[in-house]
Amino acid sequence: MAGSDVGDAGTFYAVGLDQRGRILAARWQLISGVQRLAIARLRPGGALDISFSGDGMRAFRADGEAGEVDWIGVDPSARLVFAGYTAATIQVAVGRLRSDGSSDRSFGGNGVVLTAVRESAYGNDAYLDAASRLVVGGSSYQGPNNVGMLLRYLTS
């Protein structure tokens, strides 16, 4: 078994592999008392991949909000795609990072798109279809009612 220290405070909720066999892991992370979305990329042997965001870990806020990443994948252009939700406004958060870990600003203007559905919405799982459209599944709440939710984001 191989492993790397990827910081404290936070549970990994999503893992995957890119086209080169590098490990992708996503979670929330507490940095200086502020919760952030966090994505790590590790080499196949388990060491942090420093070609990703300079240290192997990218921590950020989704349009200024804390949140959680529950799904991570890679599109045919080797960009990292993720889905989850924000903590304060409880909106679906989807985003795209370039292979170096920087935000893909061609996606939503800053690399992240927030989608409000009813009072609150959680993006818990996702899939990239053959046309690279992101399909997100989760749940939405309106008062006491919890309903299933599916969203499809068009390519851009």
Buried (B, 14 or more C-beta within 10 A) or exposed (E): EEEBEBBEEBEBBBBBEBEEEBBBBBBBBBEEEEBBBBBBBBBEEEEBBEEBBEEBBBBBBBBEBBBBBBBBBBBEEEBBBBBBBBBEBBBBBBBBBBBEBEBBEEBBEEBBBBBEBBEBBBBBEBEBEEEBBBBBBBBBBEEEEEEEBEBEBEEE
